[in-house]
Every structure is written in C-alpha cells, then in structure tokens.
C-alpha cells in the first residue's frame, strides 16, 4: 500500500462485509479490518487512522459488554477529530 493513502479502520464482525469494503475502498484508502471491539480498541490505541467505518450494532463477547455505540463514544472522547461513519 502507498504511504500517501489515508488509513481507514473498518469495524465489523461480518468478515465478508469487511472484505467487501476493503475491495471497494482499496484504491483510495489503506484499510484495516477489526472484527471485534477488542481488536478495534487495540488498533485505535496503537495506530493512526484518518477515519473509522463502524458497525454500531457490533456487540462484545458478553451481553453486558459494550457495543458499537459505546465504542463510538470512546473514539469521540479519545480522538474527537477522527471522523466515524
């Protein structure tokens, strides 16, 4: 991938959907797919992204765990200028 491309994090537990988005976006963006909230949190903490495509219905491993909307709030608190769709 080119160093000049903006990096987008795709957060979705549907592996096929993540791969499809990657194929669609790959000419304009460098993409990374996180299939869980834990991997998304790690990615955001360790790498720089120019935006996030977030499945807000994504659930954590337990029914009482955080969901995509809670993760959205976490991103907005830690990186308020990063766009999230």
Beta strands, then each sheet from edge to edge (+ up, - down):
strand 1: 6-11
strand 2: 29-34
strand 3: 51-54
strand 4: 83-84
sheet 1: 2+ 1+ 3+ 4+
end
